[in-house]
Amino acid sequence: MAVNSVFFKNSSLIDQLTRMRTTFDDLQRQLATQKNSTTYSGLGQNRSLDLALKQRINEIGSYQQTGTFVDLRLSVIDKTISRMDEIRSEARKAMDPNNFVQQADGATNSQTSAEVSLVELLGLLNSDVAGRHIYSGSKVDTAPVVDMDLIMNGDLTHAGLKQVIDEYVQADAGPLNNGRLTSALAGTTVTLAEDGAHNFGFKIAGVTSDLSNVTTNYTAGPPASQDIDFAGQPKVGETIKVYLDMPDGTQTSVELKVADGPGVKNGFELGATPADTAANLKAALDTAVQGKASSDLKAASHYRASEAFFDTYQGQEVPRVDGPPFDTATGTHPGGADTVAWYVGDQTVGNPRRGATAVIDDNFEVNYGARANEDGIREVVQSIAAFVAADFSGESEENHDFYSAMAERARSPLQNTEGKTSGIQKIEMEMATTHLAVKRVAERHKTMANSLQTSVDEIEGIDKNEVAAQILQLQTMMEMSYRTTSIMYQLSLANYL
């Protein structure tokens, strides 16, 4: 029985050594992995908390990935739209109304500079991040703006900007190139009238006069007319001014003064009789109106046509002049299939910012979509393109006036006056506000993730010093147990007896 007892004790020692070895291996694993357990069950009562903390970390990680992508797109938007605003300012400076300097090809120096700006601007509008276009709204797989040559010149089946402008210029000028007005003389009465009820050409807004012995009578339209009756002779130096509304919403005027002889600029000669004076006024008025039609009205036509061509927000079609012939047109029709669509991105009705949305935190959604044809951007493209498309060839006085009028109109939407920001700057501020919110959320996520990870590490982690001490202690105990077991295994029956 004594021998059996010895062997039984040896068996117990082996079991103890096995358990010690298992514990030793686990402590070494803990030291190597810095984790106190390979399973959640080994975490005891903290396993539910550990799971909850990790789930929240994963959620934050997902938000962080989304936020990183949004931050990248907003960074590109910030850079591109900042450059667009610089182009706006540079183009405005280049369009000097007094700098009429033509090159060999007929274009002016300022047009060449504006064309370079337009090429860069269209390129910026086609910017993308990893193949996802920024200024296409929700249609991120589509470059929003077509080629500049197509925009300007169209193709065999689609009218470009220059053709649309030409149609409006003809319709506004009319067959007599006088803004669709008629003039007539009956005795001592000069009558200036609109040629019909339509939205083309000049619209008579009335007159102011200090002419002696002259009465004026305005008949509201449409079509409107203005009578100027010479009951007697006016005096030299006295003036009459005719106000003319133009199709782009602006107004011009023709001012004529009584002259004591022929050839006076913006004057009409005092005749021998009131009827002669009236005839001289009619001739001077016809010449002056034609001059205004070739300059101010032509510029207004360019501006209206370019607005019709570019203002396609939310799918609006280009209104094309009915014709040919265009010079007697009285209406427009939707130009869809036969007109170049300069913008081919998202046309969904609603806020363009909703074209790109992202959830970057619990109940926190950011909207950062942009479209190349929204007003702030479109106005800049339209103004520069209209100026580039204009034909200033020729050295006539009317052509110089046309250039000045075009430059003034093109510059107006590009200005940034005190207390008023440009449309592009408004978009830039909206995007900057969104970008700031994304960055702040990203900072909060980083702080929260670090805090949660610290808690997880405390639950799953170990005290390296404590584990090392346990390993050392256990190693000493195992060595002693191995030695004791070895001695016991060397016992024989003879030695025992």
VEXMI-294194 format. One record per residue (C-alpha): residue in one letter; x, y, z. Coordinates in steps of 0.2 Angstrom, whole numbers. Example, Ala and Ser with C-alpha at 12.3 -4.5 7.8 and 13.67 -1.06 7.14 Angstrom:
REM VEXMI-294194
['A',[62,-22,39]]
['S',[68,-5,36]]
This chain:
REM VEXMI-294194
['M',[0,0,0]]
['A',[14,12,3]]
['V',[21,10,-14]]
['N',[4,13,-22]]
['S',[3,29,-11]]
['V',[19,35,-18]]
['F',[13,32,-36]]
['F',[-3,41,-32]]
['K',[6,56,-25]]
['N',[17,56,-41]]
['S',[1,56,-52]]
['S',[-5,71,-42]]
['L',[11,80,-44]]
['I',[10,77,-63]]
['D',[-7,85,-63]]
['Q',[-1,99,-54]]
['L',[14,102,-66]]
['T',[2,101,-80]]
['R',[-9,114,-73]]
['M',[6,125,-69]]
['R',[12,123,-87]]
['T',[-5,128,-94]]
['T',[-5,143,-82]]
['F',[13,147,-87]]
['D',[9,146,-106]]
['D',[-6,157,-103]]
['L',[5,170,-94]]
['Q',[18,170,-108]]
['R',[4,173,-121]]
['Q',[-3,187,-110]]
['L',[14,195,-110]]
['A',[16,193,-129]]
['T',[-1,199,-134]]
['Q',[-4,211,-120]]
['K',[-21,203,-118]]
['N',[-27,194,-103]]
['S',[-39,183,-113]]
['T',[-42,176,-130]]
['T',[-61,174,-128]]
['Y',[-74,186,-121]]
['S',[-79,172,-109]]
['G',[-62,175,-101]]
['L',[-66,193,-97]]
['G',[-79,188,-84]]
['Q',[-92,201,-80]]
['N',[-83,214,-90]]
['R',[-87,205,-107]]
['S',[-103,214,-110]]
['L',[-96,231,-107]]
['D',[-81,226,-118]]
['L',[-92,221,-132]]
['A',[-102,237,-131]]
['L',[-86,248,-131]]
['K',[-80,239,-146]]
['Q',[-96,241,-156]]
['R',[-96,260,-152]]
['I',[-78,261,-158]]
['N',[-82,252,-174]]
['E',[-97,264,-177]]
['I',[-85,279,-174]]
['G',[-73,271,-186]]
['S',[-86,270,-200]]
['Y',[-91,288,-197]]
['Q',[-72,293,-197]]
['Q',[-70,284,-214]]
['T',[-85,294,-221]]
['G',[-78,310,-214]]
['T',[-61,307,-221]]
['F',[-69,306,-239]]
['V',[-80,321,-236]]
['D',[-66,331,-229]]
['L',[-56,327,-245]]
['R',[-70,332,-257]]
['L',[-73,348,-247]]
['S',[-54,352,-247]]
['V',[-54,350,-266]]
['I',[-70,361,-267]]
['D',[-62,374,-256]]
['K',[-46,375,-268]]
['T',[-56,375,-284]]
['I',[-69,387,-279]]
['S',[-56,399,-272]]
['R',[-47,399,-288]]
['M',[-64,402,-297]]
['D',[-66,418,-286]]
['E',[-49,423,-291]]
['I',[-53,421,-310]]
['R',[-69,431,-307]]
['S',[-58,445,-300]]
['E',[-45,444,-313]]
['A',[-58,443,-328]]
['R',[-66,459,-321]]
['K',[-50,468,-321]]
['A',[-46,463,-338]]
['M',[-63,468,-345]]
['D',[-58,487,-346]]
['P',[-72,497,-355]]
['N',[-59,509,-360]]
['N',[-46,497,-367]]
['F',[-51,494,-384]]
['V',[-35,486,-392]]
['Q',[-38,474,-406]]
['Q',[-26,460,-412]]
['A',[-23,454,-429]]
['D',[-37,441,-428]]
['G',[-50,455,-423]]
['A',[-51,450,-405]]
['T',[-46,462,-392]]
['N',[-33,460,-379]]
['S',[-46,459,-365]]
['Q',[-55,445,-375]]
['T',[-39,435,-376]]
['S',[-36,436,-358]]
['A',[-55,432,-354]]
['E',[-54,417,-365]]
['V',[-39,410,-355]]
['S',[-49,413,-339]]
['L',[-64,404,-346]]
['V',[-54,389,-352]]
['E',[-47,387,-334]]
['L',[-64,390,-326]]
['L',[-72,376,-336]]
['G',[-58,365,-332]]
['L',[-60,368,-313]]
['L',[-79,364,-315]]
['N',[-74,347,-322]]
['S',[-63,343,-306]]
['D',[-65,326,-298]]
['V',[-60,316,-283]]
['A',[-55,298,-287]]
['G',[-67,299,-303]]
['R',[-81,307,-293]]
['H',[-85,324,-301]]
['I',[-88,338,-288]]
['Y',[-99,350,-298]]
['S',[-111,337,-305]]
['G',[-123,336,-290]]
['S',[-128,318,-288]]
['K',[-122,313,-305]]
['V',[-104,311,-299]]
['D',[-100,299,-314]]
['T',[-103,313,-326]]
['A',[-91,328,-331]]
['P',[-103,342,-329]]
['V',[-97,354,-342]]
['V',[-95,350,-361]]
['D',[-80,356,-371]]
['M',[-78,375,-373]]
['D',[-77,374,-392]]
['L',[-94,365,-392]]
['I',[-101,378,-380]]
['M',[-96,392,-391]]
['N',[-98,385,-409]]
['G',[-110,370,-407]]
['D',[-110,356,-420]]
['L',[-119,351,-435]]
['T',[-135,348,-426]]
['H',[-134,359,-410]]
['A',[-133,378,-409]]
['G',[-119,384,-398]]
['L',[-118,401,-389]]
['K',[-113,411,-404]]
['Q',[-128,406,-415]]
['V',[-140,409,-401]]
['I',[-133,426,-398]]
['D',[-134,430,-417]]
['E',[-152,425,-417]]
['Y',[-156,437,-403]]
['V',[-145,451,-410]]
['Q',[-155,450,-426]]
['A',[-172,449,-417]]
['D',[-168,464,-407]]
['A',[-160,475,-421]]
['G',[-174,471,-433]]
['P',[-173,472,-452]]
['L',[-169,491,-452]]
['N',[-156,489,-438]]
['N',[-164,502,-427]]
['G',[-171,491,-413]]
['R',[-188,487,-420]]
['L',[-194,505,-420]]
['T',[-202,515,-434]]
['S',[-202,534,-436]]
['A',[-214,544,-446]]
['L',[-217,563,-450]]
['A',[-234,570,-453]]
['G',[-233,589,-455]]
['T',[-225,596,-439]]
['T',[-227,580,-429]]
['V',[-213,566,-427]]
['T',[-219,549,-421]]
['L',[-208,536,-414]]
['A',[-216,519,-412]]
['E',[-213,501,-408]]
['D',[-216,489,-423]]
['G',[-227,477,-413]]
['A',[-231,468,-397]]
['H',[-216,457,-393]]
['N',[-201,456,-382]]
['F',[-188,461,-394]]
['G',[-179,478,-398]]
['F',[-181,494,-390]]
['K',[-196,499,-379]]
['I',[-201,517,-378]]
['A',[-201,523,-360]]
['G',[-205,541,-364]]
['V',[-196,558,-366]]
['T',[-190,573,-357]]
['S',[-189,590,-366]]
['D',[-186,608,-363]]
['L',[-190,612,-381]]
['S',[-200,628,-383]]
['N',[-216,627,-393]]
['V',[-215,608,-393]]
['T',[-227,596,-386]]
['T',[-225,578,-382]]
['N',[-238,564,-381]]
['Y',[-234,546,-375]]
['T',[-246,532,-379]]
['A',[-243,517,-369]]
['G',[-242,500,-377]]
['P',[-239,487,-382]]
['P',[-235,494,-395]]
['A',[-230,511,-387]]
['S',[-227,527,-397]]
['Q',[-221,544,-394]]
['D',[-227,560,-403]]
['I',[-216,576,-404]]
['D',[-226,590,-411]]
['F',[-218,607,-416]]
['A',[-231,620,-414]]
['G',[-218,633,-416]]
['Q',[-199,634,-417]]
['P',[-188,629,-402]]
['K',[-172,638,-397]]
['V',[-154,634,-401]]
['G',[-146,624,-387]]
['E',[-163,617,-380]]
['T',[-163,598,-379]]
['I',[-175,583,-380]]
['K',[-171,565,-373]]
['V',[-179,549,-378]]
['Y',[-178,535,-365]]
['L',[-177,517,-372]]
['D',[-179,501,-362]]
['M',[-169,486,-368]]
['P',[-172,468,-367]]
['D',[-160,464,-353]]
['G',[-169,475,-341]]
['T',[-157,490,-343]]
['Q',[-161,507,-351]]
['T',[-152,519,-363]]
['S',[-157,536,-370]]
['V',[-155,547,-385]]
['E',[-152,565,-382]]
['L',[-153,578,-396]]
['K',[-151,597,-395]]
['V',[-156,611,-407]]
['A',[-141,617,-417]]
['D',[-140,632,-427]]
['G',[-132,623,-442]]
['P',[-129,606,-449]]
['G',[-116,593,-444]]
['V',[-117,595,-425]]
['K',[-115,579,-416]]
['N',[-131,573,-407]]
['G',[-139,588,-414]]
['F',[-153,593,-426]]
['E',[-153,609,-436]]
['L',[-166,622,-433]]
['G',[-175,623,-449]]
['A',[-184,637,-459]]
['T',[-201,632,-453]]
['P',[-207,621,-439]]
['A',[-210,607,-452]]
['D',[-192,608,-457]]
['T',[-186,607,-439]]
['A',[-197,592,-436]]
['A',[-190,584,-452]]
['N',[-172,587,-446]]
['L',[-177,580,-429]]
['K',[-183,564,-437]]
['A',[-167,562,-447]]
['A',[-156,565,-432]]
['L',[-167,553,-421]]
['D',[-166,539,-434]]
['T',[-147,540,-435]]
['A',[-145,541,-416]]
['V',[-157,526,-413]]
['Q',[-147,516,-426]]
['G',[-131,520,-417]]
['K',[-139,515,-400]]
['A',[-145,499,-408]]
['S',[-128,495,-415]]
['S',[-120,497,-397]]
['D',[-130,497,-382]]
['L',[-144,487,-389]]
['K',[-132,474,-397]]
['A',[-124,472,-380]]
['A',[-140,470,-371]]
['S',[-144,456,-384]]
['H',[-128,447,-381]]
['Y',[-132,448,-362]]
['R',[-150,442,-364]]
['A',[-144,428,-376]]
['S',[-130,422,-365]]
['E',[-142,421,-350]]
['A',[-155,411,-360]]
['F',[-141,399,-365]]
['F',[-133,397,-348]]
['D',[-147,398,-336]]
['T',[-152,380,-337]]
['Y',[-154,377,-318]]
['Q',[-166,363,-314]]
['G',[-168,357,-332]]
['Q',[-174,374,-339]]
['E',[-172,373,-358]]
['V',[-164,387,-369]]
['P',[-177,399,-376]]
['R',[-173,400,-395]]
['V',[-179,414,-406]]
['D',[-192,409,-418]]
['G',[-186,409,-436]]
['P',[-178,411,-448]]
['P',[-181,425,-452]]
['F',[-175,431,-435]]
['D',[-176,450,-438]]
['T',[-195,450,-438]]
['A',[-197,436,-425]]
['T',[-210,440,-412]]
['G',[-208,425,-400]]
['T',[-197,410,-394]]
['H',[-198,392,-393]]
['P',[-189,379,-381]]
['G',[-172,374,-388]]
['G',[-169,357,-382]]
['A',[-164,344,-395]]
['D',[-156,357,-407]]
['T',[-146,367,-394]]
['V',[-130,363,-385]]
['A',[-132,359,-366]]
['W',[-117,366,-358]]
['Y',[-121,358,-342]]
['V',[-125,340,-341]]
['G',[-124,336,-323]]
['D',[-138,334,-310]]
['Q',[-154,344,-314]]
['T',[-164,339,-299]]
['V',[-176,352,-292]]
['G',[-171,358,-275]]
['N',[-156,363,-265]]
['P',[-140,359,-275]]
['R',[-131,355,-258]]
['R',[-143,340,-256]]
['G',[-134,333,-272]]
['A',[-121,325,-260]]
['T',[-125,320,-242]]
['A',[-116,310,-229]]
['V',[-120,305,-211]]
['I',[-104,308,-201]]
['D',[-111,306,-183]]
['D',[-127,300,-175]]
['N',[-141,311,-182]]
['F',[-128,322,-190]]
['E',[-130,323,-209]]
['V',[-120,336,-220]]
['N',[-124,342,-237]]
['Y',[-110,347,-248]]
['G',[-116,345,-266]]
['A',[-112,358,-280]]
['R',[-118,361,-297]]
['A',[-109,370,-311]]
['N',[-125,379,-317]]
['E',[-131,386,-300]]
['D',[-132,405,-300]]
['G',[-116,410,-291]]
['I',[-105,400,-303]]
['R',[-116,401,-319]]
['E',[-115,420,-318]]
['V',[-97,420,-319]]
['V',[-96,408,-334]]
['Q',[-110,417,-343]]
['S',[-102,434,-341]]
['I',[-85,429,-347]]
['A',[-92,418,-361]]
['A',[-103,432,-368]]
['F',[-88,444,-368]]
['V',[-77,431,-377]]
['A',[-91,427,-390]]
['A',[-93,445,-395]]
['D',[-87,451,-412]]
['F',[-78,468,-410]]
['S',[-70,468,-427]]
['G',[-71,485,-436]]
['E',[-66,502,-431]]
['S',[-82,511,-431]]
['E',[-88,522,-417]]
['E',[-103,511,-414]]
['N',[-91,496,-412]]
['H',[-81,505,-399]]
['D',[-97,509,-390]]
['F',[-102,491,-392]]
['Y',[-86,486,-384]]
['S',[-88,498,-369]]
['A',[-106,492,-367]]
['M',[-102,474,-367]]
['A',[-87,476,-355]]
['E',[-98,485,-343]]
['R',[-112,472,-343]]
['A',[-99,458,-342]]
['R',[-90,466,-327]]
['S',[-106,469,-317]]
['P',[-110,452,-311]]
['L',[-92,449,-307]]
['Q',[-90,464,-295]]
['N',[-88,462,-276]]
['T',[-93,478,-269]]
['E',[-91,483,-251]]
['G',[-104,475,-240]]
['K',[-109,463,-254]]
['T',[-101,446,-259]]
['S',[-101,438,-276]]
['G',[-111,423,-279]]
['I',[-96,412,-279]]
['Q',[-91,419,-262]]
['K',[-108,414,-255]]
['I',[-105,396,-261]]
['E',[-88,396,-254]]
['M',[-94,402,-237]]
['E',[-107,389,-237]]
['M',[-94,375,-241]]
['A',[-82,382,-228]]
['T',[-95,381,-214]]
['T',[-99,363,-219]]
['H',[-80,359,-219]]
['L',[-78,367,-202]]
['A',[-92,356,-195]]
['V',[-84,340,-203]]
['K',[-67,344,-195]]
['R',[-74,347,-178]]
['V',[-84,331,-179]]
['A',[-68,322,-184]]
['E',[-59,329,-169]]
['R',[-73,324,-157]]
['H',[-73,306,-165]]
['K',[-54,305,-162]]
['T',[-55,310,-144]]
['M',[-70,298,-141]]
['A',[-62,284,-150]]
['N',[-46,286,-140]]
['S',[-56,287,-124]]
['L',[-66,271,-128]]
['Q',[-50,262,-133]]
['T',[-42,266,-117]]
['S',[-57,258,-108]]
['V',[-56,243,-119]]
['D',[-37,241,-115]]
['E',[-40,242,-97]]
['I',[-53,228,-98]]
['E',[-43,217,-110]]
['G',[-26,222,-105]]
['I',[-13,217,-92]]
['D',[-1,224,-80]]
['K',[16,218,-88]]
['N',[26,220,-72]]
['E',[13,209,-63]]
['V',[12,196,-76]]
['A',[31,195,-77]]
['A',[32,193,-58]]
['Q',[19,179,-59]]
['I',[29,170,-73]]
['L',[45,171,-63]]
['Q',[36,165,-47]]
['L',[28,151,-57]]
['Q',[44,146,-66]]
['T',[53,144,-49]]
['M',[38,133,-42]]
['M',[39,123,-58]]
['E',[57,120,-57]]
['M',[55,114,-39]]
['S',[41,103,-43]]
['Y',[50,95,-58]]
['R',[65,91,-47]]
['T',[54,84,-34]]
['T',[45,73,-47]]
['S',[61,68,-54]]
['I',[68,62,-38]]
['M',[52,52,-34]]
['Y',[52,44,-51]]
['Q',[70,38,-48]]
['L',[64,27,-33]]
['S',[64,8,-35]]
['L',[56,-6,-24]]
['A',[73,-10,-17]]
['N',[77,8,-13]]
['Y',[60,10,-5]]
['L',[63,-6,6]]
